[in-house]
Amino acid sequence: MLLILTALLSIGPHVGHEGGAVQEWTLSHPDPHPAAERAFRVVTDTSRSQLLMAQQDLDDIIYVSLVTGQEPAMGSFDVMEYSPSRLAHGARPWGQVESWIRWVADDAFVSLSWHWNAPMFLHDDEGREWWRGFYADASAFDVRAAVDEPESAERAAMLRDIDAIAVELEKFRDAGVPVFWRPLHEAWGGWFWWGKAGPGAYGKLWRILYERLAVHHGLDHLIWVYTHRDAGWYPGDDVVDVIGVDLYGSDARTDRAWADLRRTFGRRKPFAVTETDRLPDPTAMRARGERWAWYSMWADDHIRDIRVATLQRAYSHPDVFTRSSLTRWRTDEATRYAGNLETPAALDVIPLESERKLVLVLPDEARGFIRILGAGSETLRRGRVSGSEIWDVSDLPAGNYVVRWFARGSQGFTRFRIP
């Protein structure tokens, strides 16, 4: 950990040592937020021998913590539900952004992707429903018109969407939380609308997004992460900070991915595994000279189908870097966390552990919904809450539990233990 603290206290570009080689990486933003610089240095420090673990989705972070007793050092989330065309069809984010900021607190890291529902011309018919609007076949949105015709309706709708997401991203900045920002991912596959017009239009779209967020909105806390597969799609060193790979199934070979990245980019940028369905072998990676900035497991069945014992071994591996491994990286006022660390007023959950009871408090007789999750993240009890209630949990055996709650347009979770 001394190496990390030494890097944090240094000035100038980030310097990482890898097999005797030295990398000097600077963020693409000309005047980045101090917290973004510090986070970039810690996460991309190639002198760190451990592999920094990340996990997609808050519910799966809760699952991992319940079955392993550990949390990932980075949470990976998706601002998809904030896409204006989803909101127009009734999507309810339920305060996701605020819940992620509370989870990050003053020590962890956050990565955000955006399954961007097409700004307009959704088909919304069978097999192409509105909620599939990020897929190429689910809309007639013309990417070329959006990037090549400044006066087009497509350009206006695109900028409207970016501005809406900027509002959510600004909440992280206000809280002092830097974001590893991973938009427009997997464009080369052609399955998302942002890739269907080819690499030329994609490069223009990336740069429009970068200019709108970093320059127009002044979001200096974003660390830009590009998802690589084909070098012809790369938008350029001046608008990319980290290069990631998404590895699934038979393609989930980190050795091959690392070799390809090195052939294509050399040591110009740090690399990360930004999505995968395979647990890492950190000892083998280190022996092969792979120095990934982070390693993010995908959500749902991709993590929950893994045997619990296997997951426990992975999170207890000495070469894995979890949240409990983090040292204090916010070292001054400029990098401090400014978010709300307290349970929000939407719903207070007060565990009375010795009495085996939960006090649930909703102001103004508001209503909410909660689930009590057990050691395997299974739902043991669920129900609605109105006003203030006391729930008896004396029938539950000794162990660790989580209350997952949704109320007043917000959400969160509270841990409790039955002795």
N, C-alpha and C positions, 0 to 999 in steps of 0.2 A: 504494500500500500504506500510505502515511502516514495516509490517511483511515481505513483499517481500524484501525490501531493507536490512533489518536486516539479512535475510538468505543469500543474495548476499555477504554481507561483512564478513560473517563468513568463517572460514577455516575448512578443513577436510571434512568428508563425509556429504552428504546432510541429514539433520534431518527434518522430517516432523511430525507434531502432528495430530493424528486422534483419536478423542474420548478419549483423555487422553493417547493413546499409542504413542510410539515414534518409527519411522522407521529411520534406517541409511542406505542409499543407496549410493553406489559408482558405477561409470561407469566401465564397463568391461575392457576397455582399460587401461593398466597399467600406461600410462602417457598421459591422454587426453588433448586436446587443451583447454586452459583456457576458451574460449568462449563456448565450449561444456559443460564444468562443470557448468558455470553460467546459460546457457539455461536450462540444466537439473534441476538445483535447482529451477528456477522460474516456469517451466512448471509442475514439479511434486510436488510442494509445497502443501501438504495436509492441511496446516493451512489456505490456501486461501478458502474463503467461496464461491467464484464465480466459475462457470463452464467455462473453457476456450474453446471458439468456434473456430472450424477449418472448412474450406471448400475446397472441391476438385475442381481443375481446375481453371485456371486464368479467363476464360470467365465467369464462375459462381461466382467467387469472384467479378468481375465487376458487374454482375447481382445483387448480394446481396447488394453491395454498392449503386447501383442506386435506388433500391426499398426500402431500409431501412435507407439509410444515414449512415450506419455503415459498417466496414470491420471486418472480423474475425481476431483474434489475430494470427492465424496460417494458412498458405496456404499449402494445400496438393496437390502434383503434381506427375507425372509419367514420368520416363525416358524411357518409352517404345520405342519411335521413334528413340532412339540412339542405339537400338539393331542392331548389324552388319547385321543380315539376313534381317532386314527391310530396312536398308540403301541400301543393295545390290539390293533390289527390287524397289528402287526409293523413299523411304520415305524421307521427308524433314522436319527436326525438326524446321527450321526457327528460330534458336536462342532461343529456349524455355528456356534453362538453364539460359542464360543471362537475359531474361525477368523476370524469377522468382527471380533471385538475386536482380534485380532492385526493384521488388515489396517488397521484404523482407526489404530492406534498413537497417537502424540501429536499428529498434525496434521490428519488427515482427519475427515470427518463421516459419520454413519450415519443412514439412514432405515429404519424397520421397518414392514412391513405384516403382516397376519395373515389368511391364507385359513383361517378358523376352521372346522375340521370340526365339524359339528353335534355338540353334547354327547351326544346320545342319539337313539334311534329311527332309525338308519341303515337304509335299505332293503337295500343291498348285494345287488342283483340286476343283471341285464344292463342296461347303460346307466345304472345308478344305483349303481355300485360304491362301496365304502366310501371309496376314495381321492378320490371326487368329492363327498365329504360336505359341502363348503362350498356346493354348489349347492342352490337351493331345492327342486328336485324329487328330491334324493337322500336326503331324510329326512322324517320326520313330526314333527320337533321343533316344538313349539308355542311360538312366541315370546311370544305374549300371556300364556300361563300363566307363562312365565319372568319376565316383567317385572311382572305384575299380581298374582301369587299367591305371596307370600313363603314359604309352607309347601309349595309344590309340588315334585315331583321334578324338574321342569324348572329351577326356580330353584336347587336344590341342585347339579344337574349343571352349570349355567352357572357358578356360583361356583367349583366345583371346577376347571373349565377355566381361569377367570381366575386362580385361585391358582397353577395350574401354570405359566402363562405369566409370572406375576409372579416366579417363581423364576428364569426365564431373563433377564427384564428387570433383575433385581437384579444380575446378573453385570456388566452394563454400568455400573451405578451404582458397584459395588465397584471397577471399573477406572477410574472417573473419566470414563466416556464418556457424554455426553448423547445422547439418542435423539430424533430427529424421528419420533414415534410416530403411525402412520397406520392405525388399525384401522377395521373396519366400512365399508370403502370401497365406492363404487358401489352403495349401498343402493337408490337411486332406480330402478335398472334392473330390480329384481325377480328377478334371476338368482341372487342369493345369499340364503341363508336369513334373514340378519339384516334383509333388506329386505322379506320377503314379507308381513309383517303391517301394512305401511303406515308413514307418517311418525310417527304418534303413538307407536306401540310402539317404533319405532327411536329416537326421542328419549329415551325412558325407558331403553332398553338402553344408549345412549351414556353417560347419566348414571350408571347403575349401574356400568358399566365404569370410568368416571372416578373415582367415589367409592371403588371397591374397590382400584384401583391407586394413586391419588394420596393417598388418605386412609388407608384400612385398611392398605395395605402401605407407605405412606410413600415412594412412588417419586417423588421430587421432581426427577428428572433427565429426565422425559418432557416433550417439547414436542409438544402435541396438534395433529394435522393432520387436518382434515376434507376429504373429497373432495366437491366441489360439482357439482351439475347443476340441481337444483330447490330454490328457496329454502324451500319448504315442509318440507324435510327437515332444515334447519339446526338443530343442537341448542342453539345459544346462544353468545353471546360469552364468557360466563363459563367455558365448558368447551372452548374452541377457541383455538388460538394462531396457526395458519396455515391458510389455505384453499387447497386444491389442486384441480386439474382433471386428468382423464384424457382425452387427446385422441388419437383413432385415425381412420385413414382419411379420409373426407370431412369429419369433424369436427375434424381436426387443424389448425385455424386459430387461432393464438394471438391474432391481432388481435380476432377475434370473442369469444373466451373472455375476454380482458382487458376488453373493453367490457362484457360481461355481468356480470363480477365487480364492476366499478366501479359499474354501475347498481344492483346488488343490495346491495353492502356498502360502497360508498364507499371511504374510506381506513381503515376500522376495523381491518383485519387485513392482513398481508402475504400475497401470493399466490405459488403455485408450480405448475409443470407437474410433476405427480407420476407420470404415466405417459404415454408417447407412442411412436409408431413412426416419427416423422419427425424428422430432424435439424433443429436450429434455424437460423434466419437471424438471428444476434445483432445485426448492423448494422441490419437493417430493424426489428427489435424496439426497439432503442434509439431509432431515428429516430421511431418511432410513440409513444414514451413508455412502452413496456412495461418494467416493472422486476420481473421474476420473481425470487423468492428463489433458486430452483434449477430445473433442467430435467433430468428423469430419463427416459432411454431405457429401454424395456422389453427383456426378455431374448430369448434364443434367436434364431429367424429374424428377429425384428423388428430386431435389430442386425446379425446376421450376413449378412442378405440385402442389406445396403447395400454398395455397391462400396467396396473398400478405399481407393481413391484419394479417394473422397468423404469417407469417415470420417477419413482423414488430414488433409484440408483443414479439416474441422470442428474437429479437435483442435489444429490449429496456427493457427487463426484468432485474430487479436489481441484480439478481443472475447469470447473464450471463456476461462473461469476454470477451470483444471485443478489437480490436486494440486500440481504444481510451482509454481503461482502462490501457494500458501498461505504466509502469514507465520506467525510464532510467535504464536498467539493464546492459548495457556495461559501466563499471565503471573505466576502466583503459586502457592503451595502449595495453595490452595483449589481451583484448577482443574487441577492436574497430572494427567497420565495415570498410572494405577497398575496397568495391565495388564502382562502378560508379553510383553516384546518379543523374547524369545529363542525359537528353534525349540523346541517342547515335546519332552519326553523320549519321546513316542510314536514318533517317527521322526526321526532326525537325518540330514540330507542334506548331505554335505560335498563340494562340487565341488573337484576337483583340476584346475583349468582348464589349466594348462600341460602336464599329463600326459594331458589329455582323458579323465579318469575321474571317476566318481561313487562316493563311499563312502557306503553306506546302512547305518545302524546302528539295529537294533531290539533293545531289551534283552530278556533272558530268553527268547531264541529265539522271540519273538513273530512273528506273520505280518502282512504288510501287502500293499498293492497300489499300484503307481505307474504313471503315464503320463508319458512325456516329450513335451512339446508343442513344436512348431516355431514359426517366425515367423508363420505364419498360424493358430496355435492348433490345427493339425492334430496328431493323435496319431501320433508317429513310432515309438514303442516302448511296449510295455506289458508288465507282468509282475508276478508275486508276489515278495515279499521275505520271507525268513525269517532272523532273526538278523542277522548282519553280512555284507554282500556288497560287492563292487566291480564296478561296471558299466563296461565299456569303451565310450566314446562317440566313439572316434577316427574312426568312419566318418561322423560328422555334419559337415557343412561349417561354416565359421566363421559365427558369428552368436549371437543371443540365444535362450535356451530356458528352459523352465519344467518343473520336476518337480512334478507334481500327485500328492499321496499321501493314502492312507487307511490308518489303522492303529490298533489298540487303541481303537476307538470314537472316534477323533479324525481330523482331516483338516487339510490345509494345502497350501502350495506354496512352492517354493524356486526362485529364479532362478539361472541360471548362464550363462556365456558361453564359447564356444569361440573362442579367438583365431585 
